[in-house]
Amino acid sequence: MRRAGKVFLAALLAGLNAGSAQSATPSFNCSKAQAPDERAICSDDRLAELDRAAAEGYRQARQKDSTDARDIAKETLAGRQACGADKLCILDQQVKAIGGFVDLGATVRVPDWVGAHRLVLFQGHKPTQGLPARVGQCSNTEISSISDRFGEALKPLSKDSFDPGTAVAFANGGALVSYNYEPEIAQSRLGDQVLLCLVSIPTGCPPGDDRGRFYSATNVRTKGSWLLPDSQHMCGGA
């Protein structure tokens, strides 16, 4: 691992305080940034804010499950380094990390501006045709269906009611699913234009089983966004 990468991982695993949300300073020292991903973060206030949120998320998640939190941190660093200087790719790696830490009990949240900033960062990128095949690739598509996980109409949850989750499908053949009610999807409409980006591809899957890819989706009309897997089960699962 490069020295600059070790500097970031050490800072992340140390669980630095998140500090002010208005600060453009990430969790590492920008004066020592050498890697392309680190320099990209230091040049973008939003990415710096997300980096600090991810560091705070790790600090909180480590108190709940230190092993899994460390694994997420390492996976995030590897994914972020693979992005190079691609800010859109880096943003999605940071958002995925925050989601992972939240699943472990962290209380940090992905900022509301993420969808709008993702659309800004996509400017200059060339959309791919069909479903994105490589991490960092994005395609323009539209929503073809919205439902709960069981194919029924998606309805707001009432107090103490069972959460049937959320499912959304796109005209390019993509589909995402969540065990939770996703308000950003519920606020979307059939036909809404969406920017769909591939965030991660699972490794070690059985031949022919490619479930478990994560995608980010941003509704161009509402600027709402979500980052979810393409299946209820990861590859090799049920």
C-alpha positions, 0 to 999 in steps of 0.5 A: 500500500502506498504511504499516502494510502497508509496515512489515510487508513491510519486516520480513518481507523483512529476514528477522528472527530467529524468536526464542523460540517462546514469545514472543507478539511477531510480526516487527513492532512491535505498538506501531505496528500500524495495519492490522486484520490486524496488530492481530489478530496482536498480540492472538493469541499463536498468530498472533504465533508463526506470524508469526515462523515465517513471517519466519524461513522467509523468511530461510532461503528467501531464501538459496536463491531470493530472487526466489521467496521475495520473491514468496511474502512479497508474496502473503502480505501481500496475502492477509493484508490481505484477511483484515482482522481475521479470525484464521482467515483470517490463520492460513491465510495464514501457514501457506500462506506457511510451506509455500511457504518450506519448498518453497524449502528453509527448515527451519521447520515448521508447529506441531502446534497449528495444527489445534486453534487453527483449530477454536477460531478457527472458533467464531462463523463460519457454515459455508458449504454445499458447497465454500467459494467465497470465500477465508476461507470454511469448510465442515463435511464428512467424508472420503469417500476416502483413497488415494495419487495413483494411487488405490491404498491409502495406505501408510507409506513404507519407506526409499528407496521411491518416494513415490506421494503422497497424495489425499483426497476429501470428501463435499461434492465437494472433493478435495486432493492432494499429491506427498508422503506426508501423515501427518495424512491417513494417520492419518484415517479415512473418515467423519471430520468435517473443517473445510475452508477456502478459502485461495487462488484462482489468478489469470490462469487460462484460461477454465474452468480453475479448478485450483490452489485451496488449501484447509486441512483440519482433522480434528475427531477427531485435530486433525491438519491439512493445506493442499494444492491441489485438483489435481496441476497448477495452472491452465494446466498439464498 
